[in-house]
């Protein structure tokens, strides 16, 4: 009897303990429910980081070397070269010498102390060593034009200069001490206004080039010792289409991306995305979001790409590509005007990007320029 009563008392105690525990849990739930919930983190999106509201100002290129160092190049409202620098907090302008009508066309950098800018119509490149600017001239303006630049370090810089009189392209290499020129059998013909050149290392440099002998555009590769012309597939485009280069992006020796226009007659057609796998070029297919690619391209830091596209109605937006899947993101506007993206760049060590662009482009004029950010 006593044993039975004892067991029964234990059961009652257990029940009471469970009831009390349940009430405590319920109280915690009620109290928690009364607290304000943490807002869900907003997904990354493209937004305007800096707007330059000056008529006819424009930006043509952008590069980042880290979270606290990025550079954008273009022309001021007075049609002179201008460089903008991101110091981790804000973008600041750095005017560069140049005659009216010239521009800071493209930029290449490997660190905050190794930045190179091609000055269009000045036959020169400017170098920032972390403290001051210096200028290297490759000949008289009007005769020589800079088609592109690339660098993997202070002792590895390439500048491509085209001699309009001799109609010859020369690849000038700087080894940290002196410049040496190598004549090329092809020409880049970009005038420094497009990112025709890209490098992932000193032994992996790529460029779009025009081959007079073949009568068409080809890819140009430097493997660390020599330049090699690599033709594009014969059946890349439908009959009647010709190739016009846009931008090149070298990720590694076995992964190079490029965008080209599929031109018909005197008009430009859609932009085609190309990929080099270490052996051959192939055309990237898949169902794009509505619209067509417009050229600018950059990696996303995770094996994918960001590109700029234009919808049939003319509005621009950003496109992401990863393993055959295309997705789209809204393109930001500034003061009610759309921003046309001219270049994209990935911020090393992050999933963030910068983009350069112009505001309200129309027939050679603009309402200004803008720098866009993603994931910051």
MIFI-781795 format. One line per 10 residues: their letters; for each residue x, y, z of N, C-alpha, C. Coordinates in pm, whole numbers, plus 32768, in hexadecimal, padded with zeros to 4 digits. Example, Ala and Ser with C-alpha at 12.3 -4.5 7.8 and 13.67 -1.06 7.14 Angstrom:
as) 8527:7DC7:830C:84CE:7E3E:830C:8528:7EB6:830C | 8505:7F1F:82C4:8557:7F96:82CA:850A:8003:8313
This chain:
xxxxxxxxxx) 8055:7F88:8000:8000:8000:8000:8058:807D:8000 | 80B7:807E:805D:810D:80F5:8061:815E:8105:7FE2 | 818A:808D:7FA8:81D7:8095:7F2C:8182:80CD:7EBD | 8102:80A3:7EBC:80A7:80D4:7E54:8090:8169:7E63 | 807B:8192:7EE0:8065:8221:7EF7:80E1:8273:7ED2 | 8158:8237:7EF2:81D4:827F:7ED1:81E4:8293:7E3C | 81C7:8225:7DF1:81D1:8231:7D60:816D:8295:7D2A | 80F6:828F:7D66:808F:82ED:7D37:80B7:837B:7D53 | 80F6:8390:7DCA:8125:8418:7DE9:818F:8447:7D88 | 81E7:83E8:7D5F:824E:840D:7CFE:8211:8432:7C78
xxxxxxxxxx) 81AB:83E7:7C4F:816A:8406:7BD0:8128:848F:7BD3 | 80E8:84A9:7C48:80A7:852D:7C55:810F:859C:7C4C | 8184:8582:7C8E:81EF:85E7:7C8A:8220:85FF:7BFC | 822E:8590:7BAF:8258:859D:7B26:81F5:85EC:7AD4 | 8176:85CF:7AE9:810E:8618:7A9F:8113:86AB:7ABE | 8122:86C9:7B43:8128:8755:7B6B:81A1:879B:7B2C | 8214:8752:7B29:828D:878C:7AEF:827B:87A8:7A5A | 823A:8748:7A16:8221:875B:7986:81C4:87CF:796C | 815E:87DA:79C1:8100:884A:79B0:8147:88CE:79C4 | 819B:88D2:7A2F:81E5:894D:7A48:8244:8970:79D6
xxxxxxxxxx) 8289:8907:79A4:82E5:891D:7934:829B:894E:78BA | 8228:8913:78A1:81D8:893D:782E:81AD:89CC:7839 | 8187:89F3:78B3:8160:8A7F:78C7:81D5:8ADD:78B0 | 824D:8AB0:78DE:82C4:8B03:78CA:82E4:8B14:7836 | 82DD:8AA2:77EC:82F6:8AA8:775C:8291:8B00:7718 | 8211:8AF1:7742:81A8:8B43:7707:81C1:8BD6:7721 | 81EF:8BF4:779E:820B:8C7F:77C0:827A:8CB6:7769 | 82E4:8C63:7754:8353:8C8F:76FF:8322:8CAA:7672 | 82CC:8C50:763E:8296:8C63:75B8:8246:8CE2:75AE | 81F1:8CFB:7615:819E:8D74:7613:81F5:8DF0:7619
xxxxxxxxxx) 825B:8DED:7674:82B2:8E61:767F:82FF:8E7A:75FE | 8331:8E0A:75C2:837B:8E18:7544:8325:8E4F:74D6 | 82A7:8E21:74D3:824C:8E51:746B:8232:8EE5:7478 | 823F:8F19:74F2:8225:8FA6:7506:8298:8FFF:74DF | 830F:8FC5:74CD:8384:9015:74A9:8385:9034:7414 | 83BC:90A7:73EC:83C4:90C6:735C:8424:9067:7316 | 83FD:9032:72A3:8451:8FD3:725A:84BE:901C:720D | 852F:8FD7:71FA:859D:9010:71AC:8574:9018:711A | 8589:9089:70D9:8566:9091:704A:85BD:9034:6FF7 | 857F:8FF3:6F95:85C9:8F99:6F3D:862E:8FE9:6EEC
xxxxxxxxxx) 86A8:8FB8:6EDE:870C:9002:6E90:86DF:9012:6DFF | 86F3:908A:6DCB:86CC:90A4:6D41:872F:9062:6CE2 | 86FC:9023:6C7B:8758:8FE5:6C1A:87A9:9050:6BD3 | 8821:902F:6BA6:8873:9092:6B5E:882A:90C6:6AE4 | 8841:9143:6AC3:8803:917D:6A4C:8860:91E7:6A13 | 8848:9209:6996:8895:9272:6954:885C:92F9:697B | 88B4:9356:699A:8889:93DC:69BE:88F2:9443:6994 | 88C8:94C0:698C:8923:952B:6966:8977:9551:69E0 | 89FA:9543:69D3:8A56:9568:6A40:8A7A:95FB:6A37 | 8A99:9629:69BE:8ABE:96B5:69A8:8A87:96E3:6922
xxxxxxxxxx) 8A49:9756:6921:8A16:9791:68A5:8A60:9813:688A | 8A8E:9823:680F:8AD2:989E:67E5:8A73:98E8:6787 | 8A2C:9949:67BE:89C7:9990:6770:8A07:9A05:6726 | 8A4A:99E3:66B8:8A88:9A48:6663:8A73:9A1D:65D3 | 8A32:9A70:6585:8A12:9A4E:64FB:8A8E:9A24:64AE | 8A81:99B5:6466:8AE8:997F:640D:8B5E:9940:6457 | 8B59:993A:64DC:8BBF:98EE:6524:8BA2:9859:6510 | 8C09:9807:650C:8BF4:9779:64F6:8C61:9725:6533 | 8C40:96A9:6554:8CA0:9649:6588:8CA1:95CF:652D | 8D19:959E:650D:8D25:9530:64AD:8D5F:94B0:64E8
xxxxxxxxxx) 8D9E:94B9:655E:8DDC:9440:6594:8DE4:9449:662B | 8DF0:93D3:666C:8DFB:93CD:66FE:8E48:934F:6722 | 8E9B:9357:678B:8EE8:92E5:67BA:8EF3:92EE:6852 | 8EF7:927B:6895:8F08:9276:6927:8F7C:921B:6949 | 8FCB:9241:69AC:9038:91EC:69DB:901B:91B5:6A66 | 8FB2:91E8:6AA7:8F8D:91BA:6B2D:8F14:9206:6B5E | 8EEB:91E8:6BDB:8E75:9229:6C14:8E85:92C1:6C1B | 8EFF:92EF:6C36:8F16:937D:6C4E:8F63:93C1:6BDE | 8F64:9385:6B68:8FAD:93C3:6AF9:8F6D:939E:6A74 | 8F39:9403:6A30:8EFF:93F0:69AB:8F11:9470:695C
xxxxxxxxxx) 8F0F:9461:68D6:8F29:94D1:687D:8EC7:94D2:6809 | 8E96:9548:67E6:8E3E:9558:6773:8E77:95C6:671B | 8E6E:95B4:6697:8EAA:9614:663B:8E43:9645:65D5 | 8E5D:96BC:65A1:8E02:96F4:653D:8E2A:9780:6516 | 8DC7:97D1:64F6:8DE0:985B:64CD:8D87:98B9:651C | 8DBA:9930:6534:8D6F:9994:657F:8D0C:99DB:6523 | 8CBF:9A36:655D:8C61:9A84:650D:8CAA:9ADD:64A8 | 8D2A:9AF9:64C5:8D7B:9B4B:6469:8DC5:9AF6:6404 | 8DA4:9A74:63FE:8DE3:9A17:639F:8E78:9A0A:63B6 | 8E9F:99FE:6434:8F29:99E4:6459:8F2D:9967:64B1
xxxxxxxxxx) 8FA3:9928:64BC:8FAA:98AB:6509:8F89:98BF:659D | 8F44:985E:65D7:8F26:9862:6665:8F2A:97D3:669C | 8F5F:97C7:6715:8F68:9746:675A:8F24:9755:67E1 | 8ED0:96F3:6805:8E92:96F1:6889:8ECC:967E:68DA | 8EE9:9699:695A:8F23:9633:69B0:8EC9:9617:6A29 | 8EB2:9596:6A45:8E69:956B:6ABD:8ED0:954A:6B29 | 8EC4:958C:6B9E:8F25:9578:6C0A:8EEB:9527:6C7D | 8E7A:94E9:6C67:8E38:949C:6CD0:8DC3:94E4:6D0C | 8DBB:9568:6CF6:8D4D:95B8:6D2B:8D01:9605:6CC1 | 8D49:9638:6C5F:8D07:9687:6BF8:8D5C:968B:6B7A
xxxxxxxxxx) 8D1B:96B4:6B0D:8D5F:96C7:6A8D:8D8B:9758:6A82 | 8E09:976C:6A5E:8E3E:97F3:6A50:8E7C:9805:69C6 | 8E64:9879:6986:8E9C:9891:6900:8F2F:98B7:6907 | 8F78:988D:68A0:9005:98B1:6891:9019:98D9:6800 | 901B:995A:67E5:902A:998B:675C:90B3:9966:6725 | 90B6:9948:66A3:9133:9928:6660:9148:9988:65EB | 91C5:99A8:65CA:91E0:9A01:655A:91B1:99C4:64D7 | 9184:9A1A:647E:9159:99EC:63FA:9116:9A5B:63AE | 9127:9A58:632A:90E8:9ABD:62D7:9053:9AA4:62CE | 9009:9B0A:62A5:8F78:9AFC:6296:8F59:9A90:622F
xxxxxxxxxx) 8F01:9A35:6253:8EDF:99C7:61FA:8F22:9945:6220 | 8F7D:9949:6283:8FBF:98CF:62B0:8F74:9896:6328 | 8F98:981D:634F:8F53:97DB:63BD:8FAC:9773:63FD | 8F92:9756:647A:8FD0:96E4:64BC:8F7C:966B:6495 | 8FAB:9624:642E:8F55:95C3:63EB:8F46:953F:6435 | 8FB5:9504:6461:8FAE:9483:64A4:9013:947F:6515 | 8FFE:9423:6574:9053:941C:65E9:9073:938A:6609 | 90EE:9372:6636:911A:92EE:6662:9168:9302:66E3 | 915B:92A5:6741:919F:92B2:67C0:91B0:922A:6802 | 921F:921A:684B:9236:91A1:6898:9236:91BD:692D
xxxxxxxxxx) 9243:923C:6952:9241:9265:69DE:9228:92FA:69E4 | 9219:932D:6A5E:9204:93BD:6A6F:927F:940D:6A4A | 92F2:93CA:6A39:936E:940E:6A15:939D:93E9:6989 | 9343:93B0:693A:9366:938D:68B0:92EA:939B:6859 | 92CE:9416:6832:9257:9437:67E4:9284:9478:6762 | 924C:9448:66F2:9270:947C:666E:91F2:94A7:6624 | 91F8:951D:65E8:9185:9557:65A2:91AE:957B:6514 | 9162:954B:64B3:9179:9570:6427:9136:95F6:640A | 9182:9655:63D5:914D:96D9:63B4:9133:96DF:631E | 90B5:96D9:62F9:9090:96DC:626C:90B3:9763:622E
xxxxxxxxxx) 90E1:975E:61B1:9106:97D5:6163:9180:981E:619A | 91C8:97E2:61F8:9243:981D:622A:92BB:97C1:6213 | 92A3:9748:61E0:930D:96E6:61C6:935F:96CB:6244 | 931D:96C1:62B6:9365:96B4:6334:9318:965F:6398 | 9361:9630:63FD:9324:95ED:646F:9355:9630:64EE | 92FD:963D:6550:9320:9678:65D0:932F:960A:6638 | 9391:961C:6692:93AC:95B8:66FA:93A1:95F7:6784 | 9355:95B4:67DE:934C:95DC:6869:9399:9577:68BD | 93FF:95A5:6907:9454:954B:6955:9430:9547:69E9 | 93BB:957D:6A09:938F:9582:6A94:93A1:9609:6AD2
xxxxxxxxxx) 93F4:965E:6A91:9410:96E3:6AC8:9401:9752:6A60 | 9427:9735:69E3:9427:979E:697E:940F:9762:68F4 | 93EA:97BA:6896:93D4:9791:680C:9451:97AA:67B9 | 9464:9758:6753:94C9:9770:66ED:948D:9749:6667 | 94C7:977B:65FA:948F:9761:6575:94FA:9728:6519 | 94D2:96C4:64CC:952A:9687:6468:94EC:96A1:63DF | 9538:96E0:6386:9507:96FD:6300:9540:9698:629D | 94EE:966F:623E:9519:960D:61D9:9524:964A:614E | 9519:96CC:6145:9527:970D:60C3:94D1:9789:60BC | 94D5:97CD:604B:9486:9848:603D:93F1:982B:6034
xxxxxxxxxx) 939D:987A:6079:930C:986B:606C:92E2:987D:5FDB | 927E:9833:5FB4:9251:9839:5F2A:9290:97CE:5ED4 | 9309:97A6:5EF7:934C:973B:5EAE:9341:96B6:5EF8 | 934A:96BC:5F7E:9346:9644:5FD0:92C8:9647:6026 | 9286:95D6:6033:9217:95CC:6090:9229:9550:60E7 | 91FE:955B:6165:9208:94ED:61C3:9189:9499:61BA | 9199:9418:619B:9126:93C0:6189:90FF:9374:6207 | 9158:936A:6267:9136:931F:62DF:91AE:930E:6339 | 9195:92EA:63B7:91FF:92D4:6418:91DB:925D:646F | 9241:921E:64A8:922E:91AD:6503:92A5:91A6:6560
xxxxxxxxxx) 928F:917A:65DB:92FD:916C:663B:92DC:90FF:669F | 9344:90B5:66C7:9336:9051:6730:938F:9073:67A7 | 93DB:90E1:679B:9435:910B:6806:948C:917D:67D8 | 94D9:91B6:6832:952D:922A:6812:9594:920B:67A7 | 95BC:918F:679D:961F:9169:6739:95E2:911E:66C3 | 9564:9130:66AF:9521:90EF:663D:94AD:9145:660F | 94CA:919C:65AE:9466:91F8:6578:946C:91F3:64E0 | 93F8:91ED:64A2:93F0:91EF:6410:939C:9267:63E2 | 93CE:92AB:637C:9384:9318:633C:9385:92FF:62A6 | 9312:9305:6269:9306:92E8:61D9:92F2:936B:618F
xxxxxxxxxx) 9351:9389:6137:9350:9408:60EF:9346:93F0:6059 | 92EC:9438:6019:92D7:942A:5F89:930C:94A5:5F41 | 9364:948E:5EDE:939D:94F9:5E8D:9343:950D:5E13 | 92FC:957D:5E0F:929C:9595:5DA3:92E1:95AA:5D1D | 935B:95DC:5D1E:93A4:95F4:5CA1:93D6:9571:5C68 | 9419:9523:5CB9:944F:94A2:5C8B:93E9:9432:5C8F | 9377:944E:5CD0:930C:93EA:5CDF:9345:936A:5D1D | 9385:937F:5D8F:93C5:930F:5DD4:93A7:9317:5E6A | 9389:92A2:5EA2:9372:9297:5F31:93F1:9264:5F75 | 9412:92A1:5FE7:9486:9275:6035:945B:925D:60C5
xxxxxxxxxx) 9484:91EA:60FA:946B:91CB:6186:94E7:91F2:61D6 | 94DA:925B:6226:954A:928A:6278:9541:924B:6303 | 95B2:9210:632F:95B6:91D0:63B1:9615:921A:640E | 95E6:9232:6489:9639:9273:64EF:965A:920E:655C | 96DC:91F7:6574:9708:9192:65D4:9733:91CE:6659 | 970C:924B:666F:9733:928F:66E9:97AB:92E9:66D6 | 97F0:92D9:6665:9866:932A:6648:985B:9376:65C5 | 9833:9330:655B:982D:936E:64D7:97B9:9334:6487 | 9790:9380:641E:9728:9353:63C1:976A:9315:6346 | 9734:92A5:631A:9763:9264:629E:96EA:9241:6249
xxxxxxxxxx) 96F7:925F:61C7:9687:924B:616C:9691:91CC:611A | 961E:918B:6105:9616:9114:60AF:95AE:912F:6042 | 95D7:9138:5FC2:9575:914D:5F56:9514:90D7:5F4E | 9496:90F5:5F36:9430:908E:5F28:93FF:9088:5E98 | 93D4:9012:5E70:93A0:9000:5DE8:930D:9024:5DDF | 92D1:9049:5E51:9244:906E:5E55:9238:90F6:5E99 | 91C1:9131:5E94:91AA:91B2:5ED5:9133:91A7:5F33 | 913B:91F2:5FA3:90CC:91F1:6000:9060:9255:5FD6 | 908B:92C9:5FA8:902D:9329:5F6F:8FBF:935A:5FCB | 8FDA:9360:604E:8F71:938A:60A9:8F78:941B:60D1
xxxxxxxxxx) 8FE8:945C:60B6:8FF4:94E8:60DD:8FED:94FA:6174 | 9001:948E:61BF:9000:9496:6250:8F76:94A6:628C | 8F0D:949F:623B:8E88:94BB:626F:8E3C:9440:629B | 8E71:93CA:6285:8E2E:9350:62AF:8E94:92F6:62F3 | 8E65:929F:634A:8EBF:9244:638F:8EDB:91CC:6335 | 8F2F:91E3:62D1:8F50:9179:6271:8FBA:911C:62A8 | 9000:9145:6313:906F:90F8:634A:904E:90CF:63DA | 9075:9054:63FE:9060:9026:6487:90CC:8FC0:64AA | 90F9:8FC1:6527:915E:8F61:6552:913B:8F2A:65DC | 915C:8EAA:65F0:914B:8E6D:6674:91D2:8E54:66B5
xxxxxxxxxx) 923D:8E5A:6665:92C6:8E49:6697:9326:8E77:662B | 93A7:8E79:6649:940A:8EA4:65E6:9417:8E41:6572 | 93E2:8DC9:6582:93E8:8D65:6516:935F:8D44:64DE | 92FE:8D9E:64F3:9278:8D86:64BD:9236:8E0C:649F | 9256:8E42:642A:921F:8EC2:63FE:91D1:8EAC:637C | 915A:8EE5:6377:9103:8ED3:6303:90D5:8F5A:62CE | 90BA:8F5D:624A:9089:8FD7:620C:9039:8FB4:618F | 8FDB:900A:616D:8F9B:9002:60E9:8FF1:904E:6087 | 9003:9019:6010:905A:905A:5FAD:9023:9042:5F21 | 9048:909C:5EC7:901E:908E:5E3B:9093:905A:5DE9
xxxxxxxxxx) 907A:8FEE:5D9F:90E0:8FAF:5D4C:90C7:8FD4:5CBA | 911C:902A:5C84:910A:9057:5BF9:9113:8FE1:5B99 | 916F:8F85:5BB1:9182:8F12:5B58:9104:8EBC:5B52 | 90C2:8EAA:5BC3:9047:8E5B:5BC7:8FCB:8EAD:5BA5 | 8FD8:8F31:5BAE:8F66:8F87:5B91:8EFA:8F81:5BFA | 8F20:8F6F:5C78:8EBC:8F69:5CE2:8EFB:8F6F:5D6C | 8EA6:8F72:5DD2:8ED4:8F7C:5E5B:8EF9:8EF2:5E92 | 8F62:8EF2:5EE4:8F95:8E77:5F20:8FB5:8E92:5FB3 | 8FD9:8E29:5FFC:9009:8E3B:6085:90A1:8E31:6084 | 90DF:8E7B:60DF:9170:8E81:60E9:9197:8E57:6176
xxxxxxxxxx) 91F6:8DF9:6180:921C:8DC3:6202:92B3:8DC9:6217 | 92DB:8DF4:6290:9368:8DF2:62B7:9378:8D8D:6327 | 93D0:8D2A:6313:93E2:8CBD:6373:945B:8CCE:63CE | 9494:8D46:63CE:9509:8D60:6420:9588:8D6A:63D0 | 9584:8D37:6354:95FD:8D3C:6300:95E1:8D71:6274 | 9569:8D59:623F:954D:8D8A:61B8:94B7:8DA4:61A7 | 949A:8DF7:6141:9410:8E16:611E:93E0:8DB3:60B3 | 9366:8D86:60C2:932D:8D25:6066:92A1:8D50:603D | 9287:8D4B:5FBB:9202:8D6B:5F86:91AB:8CED:5F89 | 9135:8CF7:5FC6:90D8:8C87:5FCD:9056:8CB0:5F88
xxxxxxxxxx) 903B:8C7B:5F11:8FC0:8C9E:5EC9:8F44:8C6F:5F14 | 8ED6:8CAF:5EF7:8E55:8C85:5F2F:8E16:8C1C:5ED6 | 8DBC:8BCA:5F0B:8D7C:8B61:5EBA:8D3B:8B9A:5E3C | 8D49:8B52:5DCE:8D14:8B82:5D4D:8C7D:8B91:5D50 | 8C38:8B39:5D98:8BA5:8B3C:5D9B:8B6F:8B7B:5E1B | 8BBB:8BD8:5E50:8B91:8C1B:5EC9:8B10:8C69:5EB6 | 8B05:8CB0:5E43:8A92:8D03:5E26:8A4D:8CD4:5DA6 | 89CD:8CF6:5D96:8987:8CD3:5D1A:89C6:8D17:5CA1 | 89AA:8CE4:5C2D:89DD:8D1F:5BB1:89B3:8DB1:5BA6 | 8A0F:8E04:5B77:89F1:8E91:5B66:8A12:8EE6:5BE0
xxxxxxxxxx) 8A3A:8EA8:5C4F:8A5D:8EF0:5CC8:8AF6:8EFD:5CD3 | 8B22:8F6E:5D02:8BB0:8F82:5D1C:8BC4:8FA0:5DB0 | 8C3F:8F92:5DDD:8C5E:8FA2:5E6B:8C97:902D:5E87 | 8C63:906D:5EEE:8C9B:90E8:5F22:8CB7:90D1:5FB6 | 8D32:90E7:5FE6:8D55:90C5:6070:8D19:9126:60D4 | 8D03:90F6:614C:8CD3:914C:61B7:8D35:9145:622D | 8D2B:90E0:6283:8D84:90DA:62F6:8DBA:904C:630B | 8E2A:9044:6353:8E6E:8FC6:636F:8E81:8FBA:6406 | 8E71:8F3F:643B:8E84:8F27:64C9:8ED1:8EA4:64DC | 8F50:8EAF:6502:8FA3:8E3A:651C:8F9A:8E17:65AF
xxxxxxxxxx) 8F66:8DA0:65CD:8F5A:8D70:6656:8FCF:8D15:6679 | 8FF0:8CBB:661D:9060:8C5F:662E:9088:8C2E:65A3 | 90EE:8BD7:659F:911B:8BA2:651D:90B1:8B4A:64DD | 9057:8B14:652D:8FEE:8ABB:64F7:8F63:8AF8:6500 | 8F5B:8B78:651D:8ED9:8BBA:6522:8EE7:8C4D:64FD | 8EC1:8C6B:6482:8EC4:8CF4:644E:8E3C:8D11:6411 | 8E06:8D86:6432:8D83:8DAD:63FD:8D94:8E25:63A2 | 8D3E:8E2F:633F:8D42:8EA1:62E5:8CB8:8EC0:62AF | 8CA1:8F3E:6290:8C24:8F67:6251:8C43:8FA8:61CB | 8BF3:8F89:6167:8C03:8FC0:60E1:8B7B:8FE5:60A8
xxxxxxxxxx) 8B7A:9048:6051:8B00:906C:6009:8AF5:9014:5F8B | 8A7D:8FE7:5F70:8A63:8F9F:5EF3:8A28:9004:5E92 | 8A7E:9047:5E47:8A53:90B4:5DF0:8A1F:9081:5D6B | 89C0:90CA:5D34:898B:90AD:5CAF:8990:912D:5C5D | 89E0:912B:5BF3:89EE:91A4:5BA2:8A2F:9212:5BF3 | 89EE:9285:5BF8:8A23:92F7:5C41:89E6:9304:5CCC | 898E:92A9:5CF2:894B:92B2:5D74:897D:9243:5DD1 | 897C:9262:5E53:89A5:9200:5EB7:892E:91AB:5EE1 | 8946:912A:5EE6:88DD:90CF:5F11:88ED:90B0:5FA5 | 88BA:903E:5FD0:88C5:901A:605E:8953:8FF8:6087
xxxxxxxxxx) 896D:9001:6109:89EF:8FDD:6140:89F1:8F49:6161 | 8A5F:8F08:6140:8A6F:8E78:6157:8AD7:8E63:61C6 | 8AB8:8E0A:6223:8B14:8DE7:628E:8B66:8D6D:6265 | 8BED:8D79:6270:8C48:8D10:6249:8C95:8CDC:62C2 | 8CC2:8C5D:62BA:8D13:8C24:6326:8D85:8BCF:62ED | 8DFD:8BE3:6326:8E72:8B95:6303:8E8F:8B34:6376 | 8E95:8AB2:6358:8EA9:8A4D:63C0:8F37:8A17:63C8 | 8F93:8A5B:6387:901D:8A2D:6384:9042:89E8:6304 | 8FDB:89C1:62B7:8FF2:897D:6238:8FB0:89C3:61C3 | 8F38:89F8:61D9:8EEC:8A33:6169:8E87:8A99:619D
xxxxxxxxxx) 8E5D:8AF0:613F:8DF2:8B4E:615A:8D6C:8B0E:613A | 8D06:8B2D:6189:8C7E:8B00:616C:8C1D:8B6E:6191 | 8BAA:8B6A:6154:8B42:8BCD:616F:8AEC:8B9D:61E3 | 8AD5:8BF7:6242:8A81:8BD5:62B5:89EF:8BE7:628E | 89A0:8B7F:62A3:8913:8B85:627E:88BC:8B80:62FC | 883D:8B77:62E9:87DF:8B78:6359:877B:8BE7:6346 | 870D:8BDD:638E:86A2:8C3F:637D:86BD:8CBC:63D0 | 86E0:8D26:638B:86F8:8DA6:63CD:8674:8DE1:63FE | 8678:8E33:6469:8603:8E85:6488:85E4:8EE1:6412 | 8570:8F1D:6412:8547:8F71:63A2:85AF:8FDB:6386
xxxxxxxxxx) 85D4:8FEA:6308:8637:904E:62E4:86B3:900F:62A9 | 871D:905B:62A4:879A:902C:6268:8810:9062:62B6 | 887D:9016:62B7:88F7:9042:62F9:892E:90BE:62B5 | 8976:910F:6304:89AC:918B:62CC:8A44:9195:62D4 | 8A88:912F:630B:8B19:9130:6306:8B62:9125:6389 | 8B4E:9182:63EA:8B9B:917E:6467:8B8B:90F9:64B0 | 8BF9:90CB:64EF:8BFB:9047:652D:8C5E:9046:65A1 | 8C3E:8FFB:660B:8C98:8FEB:667E:8C75:8F6C:66C8 | 8CD6:8F32:670D:8CBD:8EBE:6760:8C73:8EE7:67DE | 8C34:8E84:6821:8BEB:8EA1:689C:8C34:8E6F:6918
xxxxxxxxxx) 8CAA:8E32:6906:8CF5:8DFE:6976:8CD0:8D72:69A0 | 8C68:8D39:6961:8C39:8CB3:6984:8C27:8C5A:6909 | 8C70:8C77:68A0:8C67:8C25:6827:8C02:8C55:67C2 | 8BB5:8CBC:67E2:8B52:8CF1:6786:8B7D:8D75:6749 | 8B22:8DB2:66FE:8B3E:8E30:66B9:8ACE:8E93:66D0 | 8AF2:8F12:66CA:8A90:8F7E:66BF:8AA5:8FC0:6638 | 8A36:8FDE:65F4:8A3B:9021:6572:89D0:908D:656E | 89E0:90E8:6510:897E:9152:64FC:892B:9131:6481 | 88AA:9149:6489:884F:912C:641A:87EB:919C:6408 | 87A9:919C:6396:8746:9202:6375:86C6:91BD:634A
xxxxxxxxxx) 8655:91E7:6381:85D4:91AE:635D:85A7:91E4:62D5 | 8546:919F:6295:8517:91CD:6212:84E7:925F:6213 | 84B0:928C:6285:847F:9315:628C:84EF:937A:62A2 | 8568:9348:62BB:85DA:93A1:62CA:860E:93B1:6357 | 85C8:937D:63BC:85F5:938C:6446:8665:9328:6464 | 86CD:9357:64A8:873C:9300:64CA:8728:92BA:654F | 8767:9247:655E:8760:91FD:65DB:87D9:91A1:65E4 | 87EE:9164:6658:8860:910D:666E:8835:907B:6666 | 888E:9029:662F:8871:8F9B:661C:88DC:8F47:6661 | 88B0:8EDE:66A6:890E:8E83:66E7:8909:8DFB:66A1
xxxxxxxxxx) 8980:8DC0:668A:8989:8D3E:6648:89DB:8CDF:669E | 89A5:8C67:66B5:89EC:8C02:6703:89C0:8B78:66D6 | 8A1F:8B29:66A2:8A07:8A9E:667B:898B:8A8E:6621 | 8981:8AE4:65BE:8915:8AD8:655E:8894:8B1D:6585 | 888D:8B59:65FB:8813:8B9B:6629:8824:8C32:6625 | 87C2:8C75:65E9:87C2:8D06:65DF:8758:8D3F:663D | 877A:8DA4:668A:871B:8DED:66DD:8734:8E82:66C9 | 86D1:8ED3:66E8:86DE:8F63:66D1:86CB:8FB1:6751 | 8705:9029:6753:86F8:9086:67C4:86DE:9110:678D | 868D:915B:67D4:8668:91E0:67A4:86E2:923A:6799
xxxxxxxxxx) 86E4:928A:6730:874E:92ED:6720:8726:936E:6764 | 877A:93A6:67BB:8755:9420:6804:874F:9499:67AA | 8708:94FF:67DA:86FC:957D:6791:8730:95ED:67E9 | 8753:965B:67AD:8782:96D1:67F5:8732:974A:67C8 | 86EE:9788:6828:869A:97FE:680B:8636:97E0:679D | 85FF:9766:679E:859A:9742:673D:85CE:9715:66B7 | 8650:971F:66A1:868C:96F6:6622:86D3:9670:6632 | 86CB:961F:65CC:870D:959D:65D2:87A4:95AE:65C7 | 87EC:954D:6600:887D:954C:65F9:88A8:94DF:6598 | 88F0:9504:6530:8923:94A3:64D0:89AD:9476:64FD
xxxxxxxxxx) 89BC:93F6:651B:8A38:93C1:6552:8AA1:93B1:64E5 | 8B19:93E2:64FF:8B87:93D9:649F:8BEE:9371:64C6 | 8BFB:9353:6548:8C5C:92EF:6576:8C33:92BB:65FE | 8C5D:9240:661A:8C42:91FD:6699:8CC4:91C6:66D1 | 8CCF:91BF:6755:8D45:9182:6792:8D21:9142:6816 | 8D60:90D0:6831:8D4B:908A:68AF:8DAE:90BC:6917 | 8D80:90C9:6994:8DD7:90F2:6A02:8E19:9075:6A3B | 8E9E:9066:6A2E:8EE1:8FEC:6A5B:8EC3:8FC9:6AED | 8EAD:8F48:6B08:8E95:8F1B:6B8F:8E09:8F30:6BC2 | 8DAE:8F5C:6B6A:8D24:8F76:6B93:8CC5:8F43:6B27
xxxxxxxxxx) 8C44:8F58:6B40:8BDE:8F3F:6ADA:8BA7:8FC3:6AA6 | 8BEE:902F:6ABD:8BC3:90B4:6A94:8BFC:90DA:6A0C | 8BBD:913B:69CC:8BEB:916D:694A:8BD9:9203:6943 | 8C25:923F:68E8:8C13:92CB:68C1:8BF1:92CE:682C | 8BAB:9336:6804:8B8E:934C:6776:8B9A:93E0:6758 | 8BCC:93FF:66E1:8BD1:9489:66B3:8B67:949D:6649 | 8B39:9519:6638:8AD2:9530:65D3:8AB7:95C3:65BB | 8A5E:95DB:655F:8A33:9663:653E:899D:966F:6556 | 8973:96E7:6574:88E7:9701:6596:889F:9740:651F | 8833:9701:64F3:87E1:973A:648A:882B:9750:6409
xxxxxxxxxx) 8868:96E8:63D2:88B4:96F5:6355:8857:970D:62DF | 8884:9761:6284:8839:9777:620B:8888:97C1:61A2 | 88AE:977D:6137:88F2:97BA:60C5:8970:9807:60EE | 89C6:97C5:613D:8A46:9801:6162:8A41:9860:61D7 | 89CD:9873:6213:89C2:98CC:6287:8990:987B:62FF | 899F:98B5:6376:896E:9873:63EF:8949:98DD:6456 | 8901:98AE:64BC:88DF:9906:652C:8947:98FC:659D | 89AC:98A8:6586:8A12:9898:65EA:8A46:9808:65EB | 8A86:97E6:6659:8AC0:975E:6666:8A9B:9727:66EF | 8AAD:96A4:66FE:8A8A:9665:677C:8AE3:95ED:6796
xxxxxx) 8AF8:95CF:6815:8B3D:9556:6840:8AD9:9504:6891 | 8AC3:9489:6869:8A62:9431:68A9:8AAB:93CC:6903 | 8A64:939C:6967:8A9C:9337:69C0:8A3A:92C6:69D2 | 8A71:9250:69F1:8A1F:91DA:6A0E:8A59:9193:6A87 | 8A03:9178:6AEA:8A2F:912C:6B5F:8A7D:917B:6BC3 | 8A7C:91FF:6BBB:8AC7:9250:6C1C:8A67:9292:6C7E
